[in-house]
Amino acid sequence: MFTGPRASTARSSVTEAGVGEHSLNMSSPQIERIIPLSDLSKNIPAKIHALNGDKDQMDLLSAMGLSVGSTIEVKRKGDPTIVVRGATRIGVMRALAKLIDVSVCDEPSR
């Protein structure tokens, strides 16, 4: 589901909540720390919280296997940023990594 703009009228966002901006999970006493994938440190598991950008950018991320709710881990920072999702390594351009919002996981990814 595409929702309202994040920073400009040309960008859309897909979030775990499915609508609007970031949401707080009221069932958990912890507040999620949402950061861009480009700011995530190496070897820290994170869950994709939102994909932001235009339709072509979001289609590309989806085709690469990066979707809201997926657990990923950065293995190499830079351009491209190398992330692991399951047993798959994916190279993500820095410009696209800035459009992926992640929340840091408490448990390691598998």
N, C-alpha and C positions, 0 to 999 in steps of 0.2 A: 504494500500500500504506500502510495506517495503522499507526503504530507507537506505542510507549510515550509517556507524558506528558512534556512539557517542564517545566512549572512546577506544574501542578495535574492532578488526575485527570480533569478535564473537557476537557483539550486533547490533541490528537493531533499527530503530526508526519510529514511526508513528506520524505525526504531523498534525495540522489543515491544513497547506498548502499542505500536502500530499507528499511533496518532500523535501529532504535536511534538513538542520538545521532550527532553529527558524527563523521566518519571522516577519517583522515589518508591522503592519496594517497601511497602508498609509491613510486610510479614517478617522482615528482617530488621533487627535492632541496629545494624550497621548501615551507614550511608555509603552508597556506591561512589567510588572515585572514578569519574569518567574523564578520560584523556584521549587525545589523538593517538593513533597507532604510531605515528612518527615520534612521539615522546616516550613511548614505552621502552623500558630498559630490557636488555637481553635476558633470556631465560626466565622471564616472569610470565606465567600463564595469565591470559586475559580472555574475556568473552566479548565478542563483537556486539556492541550495544546499538550502534546506528551506522548507516551508510549515508553519506551526504554528497551532493553533487548533482550534475545534470543527468538526464536519462542515459546518455551514452556511457558516462563514467560508472553509473550504478549497474548498467548491463555488463560492462567489462568486469567489474568486481564480482558480480554474480557468476559470470562465466568462468572465472578463475577459482570458483568454489568458496568465495568469501561471502558469507551470508550472516544476517543478524542471528545471534544465538550460538554461532560457532565458537569453539574454544581454539585459540591460537597462541603461539609463542614466538617471539622475535629471536632469531638465531644470529642475524647480522644486521647491524644498523648501517644506513648509508643509502646510496642510490644505485641499485635497488635495495630496499629493505627485504631481507629474506625471512619469511615466516614459515612456521610449520603448523599444518592443520592435519591432525591424525598422522599418517605416514607420508604425507605429501609436503614437499618444500615448494614455496611459491615466492617469486620475486615480484615485489610491488614498488612501482616508481614512487619516489618521495612525494611528488605532488598528489598521488592517489592515497598514500599512507596518511596524509594530513586530513583526508576526507573520511577516514574510518575512525569512529569513536569506539573505544574499548573500556571495559570495566575490569579492574584487576581482580583475579580470582584468588580465593583463599586456598584452594587445593590445586595440586599440579595437574597439568593437562596430560592426556594419554593418547 
